[in-house]
Amino acid sequence: MASLQQPMFMLWLNRVACCMWLLRRVNTSYIAGTPPNAVGNATATVEIFSLLQAIYEQLTTCCKEVLGNLASMNATLTAVYNAVQSMSSELSTVYKAVLSVNSTVQSMSSTLSSMQNTLSSIQSTLSSMQSTLSTISSDVQLIPALLGQVSTIISDLSSMNATLMNIYDVVSTLNLTVIQNELSTINSNVLSVNSTLTTYAGTIQGELGSIESTLVSMNKTLTSKVSTVPSVVSGGSGSYTFTSPGAYTIYQGSGVAQITVTLYYTGYTTAYIYVYPIPGDTTHVVKLQVTSSAGYTVTVSGWRVDIYVTSAWPYSPITVYYAYTAIS
């Protein structure tokens, strides 16, 4: 603007200088070539007045042109000021959106760290349970040998009981009361031991059944726990600039996952999040409209997530900034 106005301003200065030179050359009392008499003086006065009027008109025209150009310059400066104010508002909005996404990313990072700690704790618990099961399994392997020894003892005691009964029958014929009483006591004791061992054998078998049931239950519990432990499939952040309407894929997996998406964008458009719920199927899609360009967060379930904008041009691009986590 300054380069265009400078030549015009110099032209006005030249015009004013010419007018001032003419004024200095004017002599109101006498003009060369006119005799100094009444008629000559009247003629000179008329010509001087005409010259002064022409100078006045030139000065008036110059002033009007200067004022017009100053008004144009003022309008241009006002437009530039308003444009700068608008850019300041846009930059403030973008700065606030960047702060919001930064806070969300930090929160998501803290959540992922907490999940990692939880998974480590679950892994430690499973390892401890596995060690306990190994100890129980070793102890259970000793029980069949113990039962075999108990069965041998019972068999030996039964044989001893039969032998003692034979001795008792022989002694009974001898009518030896003392020996008979002792043998009866021994026989009673043997029978008591036999009964006790039989009870122990039944108790051990019952305990084995209980241990077996407990092991089966613990196995089912472990299987259930292992199958329900969550695992982080992926997570990340980035940006994409649209120069025409279309979609951009920010996540794609092999199976259905729970995906949390946070985004904001610059520019003027309508944005959507496309969610594909059936693995490998791109014909069924759920469309969610982004309700705020300054910051938007949503949690969905699917195997693929796209960002779609309805309008964008090379001279007016749309840049989308996003972050996501996917948990299966």
C-alpha positions in Angstrom: 0.0 0.0 0.0 2.8 2.4 0.9 4.6 1.8 -2.5 1.3 2.7 -4.4 0.6 5.9 -2.3 4.1 7.4 -2.5 4.1 8.4 -6.3 0.6 10.0 -5.9 1.8 11.9 -2.8 4.8 13.3 -4.7 2.4 14.4 -7.6 0.3 16.4 -5.1 3.4 18.0 -3.7 4.5 19.0 -7.2 1.1 20.6 -7.9 1.2 22.6 -4.6 4.8 23.8 -5.4 3.6 25.0 -8.8 0.7 26.9 -7.3 3.0 28.5 -4.7 5.5 29.5 -7.5 2.7 31.2 -9.4 1.6 33.1 -6.3 5.1 34.4 -5.8 5.1 35.6 -9.4 1.9 37.5 -9.1 2.1 41.4 -8.8 -1.4 42.8 -8.0 -0.4 46.3 -8.9 1.2 45.8 -12.3 1.6 43.2 -15.1 4.4 43.6 -17.8 3.0 44.8 -21.1 0.1 46.7 -19.6 0.4 50.6 -19.5 0.1 52.1 -16.1 -3.3 53.7 -16.5 -6.8 53.0 -15.3 -7.7 50.6 -18.1 -4.5 48.7 -17.8 -4.8 48.3 -14.0 -8.4 47.0 -14.4 -7.2 44.4 -16.9 -4.4 43.3 -14.7 -6.7 42.9 -11.7 -9.1 40.7 -13.7 -6.3 38.4 -14.9 -4.9 38.1 -11.4 -8.3 37.2 -10.0 -8.7 34.5 -12.6 -5.3 33.1 -11.8 -6.0 33.0 -8.1 -9.3 31.3 -8.7 -7.6 28.6 -10.8 -5.0 28.1 -8.1 -7.8 27.8 -5.5 -9.5 25.2 -7.6 -6.2 23.2 -8.0 -5.6 23.3 -4.3 -9.2 22.2 -3.6 -8.9 19.3 -6.0 -5.6 18.2 -4.4 -7.1 18.3 -0.9 -10.1 16.3 -1.9 -7.9 13.7 -3.5 -5.7 13.6 -0.3 -8.7 13.2 1.9 -10.2 10.5 -0.3 -7.0 8.5 -0.3 -6.6 8.9 3.4 -10.1 7.6 3.9 -9.3 4.6 1.6 -6.1 3.9 3.6 -8.1 4.1 6.9 -10.6 1.5 5.6 -7.8 -0.8 4.5 -6.1 -0.5 7.9 -9.4 -1.2 9.7 -9.9 -4.3 7.6 -6.3 -5.5 8.4 -6.9 -4.9 12.1 -10.2 -6.9 12.0 -8.4 -9.8 10.2 -5.6 -9.8 12.8 -8.3 -9.8 15.6 -10.0 -12.8 14.0 -6.7 -14.7 13.6 -5.9 -14.0 17.3 -9.3 -15.6 18.3 -8.6 -18.7 16.1 -5.1 -19.1 17.5 -6.5 -18.9 21.1 -9.1 -21.6 20.3 -6.4 -23.9 18.8 -4.1 -23.3 21.8 -6.9 -24.3 24.2 -7.7 -27.4 22.1 -4.0 -28.4 22.2 -4.0 -28.0 26.0 -7.1 -30.2 26.2 -5.7 -33.0 24.0 -2.4 -32.9 26.0 -4.3 -33.3 29.2 -6.3 -36.2 27.7 -3.1 -37.9 26.5 -1.5 -37.6 29.9 -4.7 -39.1 31.5 -4.7 -42.0 29.0 -0.9 -42.6 29.7 -1.7 -42.8 33.4 -4.6 -45.2 32.8 -2.3 -47.5 30.6 0.3 -47.4 33.3 -2.3 -48.4 36.0 -3.5 -51.2 33.7 0.0 -52.5 33.2 0.5 -52.6 37.0 -2.8 -54.5 37.4 -1.7 -57.0 34.7 1.6 -57.5 36.5 -0.2 -58.1 39.8 -2.5 -60.7 38.2 0.5 -62.4 36.6 2.2 -62.6 40.0 -1.0 -64.1 41.6 -1.3 -66.7 38.8 2.3 -67.7 39.3 1.8 -68.1 43.0 -1.3 -70.2 42.4 0.6 -72.3 39.9 3.3 -72.9 42.5 0.7 -73.9 45.1 -1.0 -76.3 42.6 2.4 -77.9 41.9 3.0 -78.5 45.6 -0.5 -80.0 46.0 0.0 -82.2 43.0 3.3 -83.6 44.5 1.5 -84.3 47.8 -1.4 -86.1 46.0 1.1 -88.3 44.2 2.2 -89.7 47.6 -1.3 -90.6 48.7 -1.7 -93.8 46.5 1.6 -95.2 48.0 0.3 -94.4 51.5 -3.0 -96.2 50.7 -1.0 -99.2 49.4 0.9 -99.3 52.7 -2.4 -99.0 54.7 -3.9 -101.9 52.7 -0.8 -104.0 53.4 -1.1 -103.3 57.1 -4.8 -104.2 57.1 -4.1 -107.4 55.2 -1.3 -108.3 57.7 -3.5 -107.5 60.7 -6.3 -109.7 59.2 -3.8 -112.5 58.8 -2.6 -112.0 62.4 -6.2 -111.9 63.6 -6.9 -115.3 61.9 -3.7 -116.7 63.5 -4.7 -115.4 66.9 -8.2 -116.9 66.5 -6.6 -120.3 65.8 -4.4 -119.9 68.9 -7.4 -118.8 70.9 -9.3 -121.9 69.8 -6.4 -124.1 70.8 -5.9 -122.4 74.1 -9.6 -122.5 74.8 -9.5 -126.3 74.7 -6.7 -126.1 77.4 -9.0 -124.2 79.7 -6.2 -121.7 80.5 -8.3 -118.7 81.7 -5.4 -116.3 82.0 -4.1 -117.0 78.6 -7.6 -116.8 77.2 -8.2 -113.4 78.8 -4.9 -112.0 77.4 -5.6 -113.4 74.0 -9.1 -111.9 74.1 -7.6 -108.5 75.0 -5.1 -108.8 72.2 -7.9 -109.8 69.8 -9.9 -106.8 70.9 -7.0 -104.5 70.4 -6.3 -105.9 66.9 -9.9 -105.5 66.0 -9.8 -101.9 67.3 -6.7 -101.1 65.3 -8.3 -102.7 62.2 -11.4 -100.6 62.7 -9.3 -97.5 63.2 -7.2 -98.2 60.1 -10.4 -98.8 58.1 -11.8 -95.5 59.3 -8.6 -93.7 58.4 -8.7 -95.4 55.0 -12.2 -94.1 54.4 -11.3 -90.7 55.7 -8.3 -90.5 53.4 -10.4 -91.6 50.4 -12.9 -88.9 51.3 -10.2 -86.3 51.6 -8.8 -87.4 48.3 -12.2 -86.9 46.7 -12.4 -83.4 48.3 -8.9 -82.5 47.1 -9.8 -83.7 43.6 -12.9 -81.5 43.6 -10.9 -78.6 44.9 -8.3 -79.1 42.2 -11.0 -79.2 39.5 -12.6 -76.1 40.8 -9.3 -74.2 41.0 -8.5 -75.3 37.4 -11.8 -73.9 36.2 -11.2 -70.7 38.1 -7.7 -70.3 36.6 -9.0 -71.0 33.1 -11.8 -68.4 33.7 -9.3 -65.8 35.1 -6.8 -66.3 32.3 -9.5 -65.9 29.6 -10.9 -62.7 31.2 -7.5 -60.9 31.7 -7.6 -57.8 29.5 -4.7 -57.0 27.1 -3.9 -53.7 25.4 -4.0 -54.3 21.7 -2.6 -50.9 20.6 -2.6 -47.2 21.4 -1.2 -44.1 19.7 -1.8 -40.6 18.5 -1.2 -38.5 15.4 -2.7 -36.0 12.9 -4.0 -35.9 9.4 -4.7 -33.0 7.0 -7.6 -33.2 4.6 -7.5 -31.2 1.4 -10.8 -32.7 0.1 -13.8 -34.5 1.7 -13.1 -38.1 2.7 -12.1 -40.6 5.4 -8.9 -41.5 7.2 -8.4 -44.8 9.2 -6.8 -44.2 12.6 -7.2 -47.8 14.0 -7.7 -51.3 12.4 -7.3 -54.7 14.2 -8.1 -58.3 13.5 -10.9 -58.6 16.1 -13.4 -56.6 18.0 -11.9 -54.2 20.6 -13.0 -51.5 22.9 -11.6 -48.3 21.4 -11.4 -44.9 23.1 -10.8 -42.0 20.7 -10.0 -38.3 21.5 -9.7 -35.7 18.8 -10.0 -32.0 17.8 -9.6 -30.3 14.4 -8.9 -26.9 12.9 -11.0 -25.3 10.2 -14.7 -25.2 9.4 -16.3 -28.6 8.5 -18.6 -31.3 9.8 -16.7 -34.4 11.1 -17.8 -37.9 11.9 -16.3 -41.0 13.5 -17.0 -44.2 11.4 -17.1 -47.5 13.5 -17.0 -50.9 11.8 -18.5 -53.4 14.3 -18.1 -56.7 12.3 -14.5 -57.9 11.7 -13.6 -57.8 8.0 -17.0 -56.2 7.0 -16.9 -52.7 5.6 -20.5 -52.5 4.5 -21.9 -52.2 8.1 -20.8 -48.9 9.7 -22.0 -46.8 12.7 -21.6 -43.1 12.1 -21.1 -40.8 15.1 -21.0 -37.0 14.6 -18.2 -35.0 16.3 -20.0 -32.4 18.4 -17.1 -30.1 19.2 -14.1 -29.2 17.1 -12.2 -28.1 20.2 -12.2 -31.5 21.8 -14.3 -34.7 21.6 -13.9 -38.1 23.3 -15.9 -41.3 22.7 -15.6 -45.1 23.5 -16.8 -47.6 20.8 -16.6 -51.3 20.0 -15.4 -52.5 16.6 -12.4 -53.7 14.5 -11.8 -50.5 12.6 -12.3 -46.7 13.2 -12.2 -43.9 10.6 -12.4 -40.1 10.7 -14.6 -38.5 8.0 -14.9 -34.8 7.0 -17.7 -33.5 4.8 -15.7 -30.5 3.3 -12.1 -29.5 2.8 -10.1 -27.8 0.0 -6.4 -27.3 -0.8 -6.8 -23.5 0.0 -8.8 -24.3 3.1 -7.5 -27.6 4.6 -8.8 -29.4 7.7 -6.2 -30.9 10.1 -7.4 -33.5 12.6 -5.4 -34.3 15.8 -6.2 -37.6 17.4 -5.2 -40.1 20.1 -6.7 -43.6 20.8 -6.4 -46.8 22.9 -7.8 -50.2 21.9 -8.4 -53.0 24.5 -9.7 -56.5 23.7 
